[in-house]
Amino acid sequence: MSKSLGLFCMVIFVLASCNNSLGQVSTPQTPTNPPTAPLTLDQLRNYPYLAPQYNRVAPLKDGKNETGSGADIFSVFLQSEVAFGDLNGDGVEDAAVLLAENGGGTGVFFSLIAVLNENGAPMQATMEFIDDRPRIDFLTITDG
């Protein structure tokens, strides 16, 4: 009988340690992820974009990258039109930017670039060629 009483006391002790108060079973706490920092204009102006028309990486500094000279010049400029909004449905604000490229000729080729927010850091996702020297007044992201 003392073995049964000892076993019973051990079961009561184990059950009591699983309860946080008066019969309420404690549930494990899931860690909450800190909110992702929004992308900043400074991050977008200092990012190494893949310039799609020339298929070259252009690390921007203050929104521009220029290498070479004369007919061998290669320049990439981030335009002032920038839009912020959630592009991929993850609840985090991403960005859309316009990139202008020139390879030494008269053409200035504009592309729309989607930039995703990956844990507070920009990541170029997809791009779409727009035109040679288009007139663009503004960008906006609506409904993703």
Secondary structure, DSSP 8 states (H G I E B T S, - for coil): -HHHHHHHHHHHHHHHHHEEETTEE---------------HHHHHT-EEEETTTTEEEE-BTTEEEES-GGG-EEEEEEEEEEEE-SSSSSS-EEEEEEEEE-SSS--EEEEEEEEEETTEEEEEEEEEEEES-----------
